[in-house]
Amino acid sequence: MKKIQHWFGLISLVAVLGLANSQTAQAQVAYGSYVGMGPTVGFTEDSQLGAVLAFRYKWLETPVSLRTQTLIGKGTAIVPTVSYDMPLNWQTDAYLGAGLVINSSDAVSPVGNKISFALQPGIDYVVPNSNTVIFGNAIIAFDAYRNGGSTALSLQGGVGLRF
C-alpha cells in the first residue's frame, strides 16, 4: 500500500515540476492545469474536517483531464481520477471523473479506509484576467469501509494556481 502511495505521490511531483516549465497555449474554454488547496468535509461513518491538495492536468484541445486529490483528515487518501470536462462558458468547466481512492492506513480518511472505486463530479472556475482557479467537487467512494463496505461522501473546494 505504501509503495502505491509513494508511486502516485512521485508521479504527481514529477508532473507538477515538469509542467511548471511548459508554456501555455492560446486561451480556450476554462483552459488550464492547476495546483490548489482548500478544506474537505467527510459526511459518512466518521464525519470529519480536513484539507485537500488538488492537482489537475488538462490536455490541449481535448475535454479530458487527469486529476489527483490528496485528502488529509484523521487518515489520508489519494484520489487519482480521469475526468471528462464540459465547458459551461469561457471561465467555467463542469466535470465528471472516475478513479480510485487509495488510503494510507487503517485510519478513516474523509473517503473511507480501503481502496475503492470513486466518482468525482465537480466544477472549476477561472477568475478572469488571472491565473487563479476556484474549484469544488464531491468524491463518492463505493464500498469504502473495511467494516461494512458502505459508500463514503466528501465535499471539497479551494483555490488553485494555473500553470
Secondary structure, 3 states (H helix, E strand, C coil): CHHHHHHHHHHHHHHHHHHHCCCCCCCCCCCCCEEEEEEEEECCCCCEEEEEEEEEEECCCCCEEEEEEEEECCCEEEEEEEEEEEECCCCEEEEEEEEEEEECCCCCECCECCCEEEEEEEEEEECCCCCEEEEEEEEEEECCCCCCCCCEEEEEEEEEEEC
